[in-house]
């Protein structure tokens, strides 16, 4: 995980490059945000390796990969959100309705898991795609925020430039997905989502429209980037991050096994999320009141100089998902004894994961509006540089 030293204020500040475009420094940004893209194909390779080399059944190999990703990185990333929300006394005090309304999400998830699993998965993948892309726009805006508040003070990025960035990011994942929906091949594991996707979206015009918007956005982005390069105003860290993300997100849906293909994107997304979340917590530990606001989080954060303690705490919170999985797996066999073994597993797996994952999405749509969250590191780096 993100190795963030916190033995004293000076050691933390030394790792922050206040005057560059990098969010923390070149090494950290490339390792945890941009070049961590190398983890994206690993789930699919593991799935193929299990199926074609060891002769494991296709669905079993897929589910083994799902389980591994969930435990190793997807689950901890999901639970790490609560280190900043549910386990933070100050957050609960300031946003009580956000916390209280979250209880409605598990009720919806459990109900849909038994009544209509395909509908549950359709909503899940739609929301998951939006969440992943929202994180991309959030990171892009963190780069913008630092550039215009610390590197090029008082400079402004035009709304047109931001709109082009957002348009490209928010459309890159959908042309190929729309093509598969149009041809009735949008299937996640053993679940055919075409059964619940409204016929309105299963049309050629929907695919053509999304593709046209993406192409226009791509051309506009290329034009904008060339202009920024010529005028020497380009933010290279942000541009590299956006370009790599768009390329990977666009081509991922081409893979035949969409379940495992999207697990690859989820792995990269989760890796980035853990790095940013733990970095923010470490900043609060160094310059804020983490010990008073979130004593349990502070205790685990202080266990090691890096973020292993925070990772262990996030992973430990997965016991909640394990309990839900066991309960639903037991009940599913009673409520619907005629379901297949794959459906039985999928019902329990997606219920256990989505009950917490959707709360994670819900909270993050709020957290992803906080662009000042890294200010503590930048401001203290500036003080250290002045000294």
Secondary structure, DSSP 8 states (H G I E B T S, - for coil): ------SSHHHHHTT--TTSSSSS-HHHHIIIIIGGGGGTTHHHHHHHIIIIIS---HHHHHHHHHHHHIIIIIHHHHHHGGGTTTT-HHHHHH-HHHHHHTHHHHHHHHHHHHH-HHHHHHHHHHHHHHHHHHHHHHHHHHHHHHIIIIISTT----HHHHHHHHHHHHHTTHHHHHHHHHTT--EETTEEGGGTS-GGGSSHHHHHHHHHHHHHHHHHHHHHHHHHHHTT---HHHHHHHHHHHHHHHHHTTSS-HHHHHHHHHHHHHHHHHHHHHHHHHHHHHHS-HHHH-HHHHHHHTTSSSSHHHHHHHHHTTHHHHHHHHHHHHHHHHHTTTS-HHHHHHHHHHHHHHHHHHHHHHHHHHHTT-TTTTHHHHHHHHHHHH-
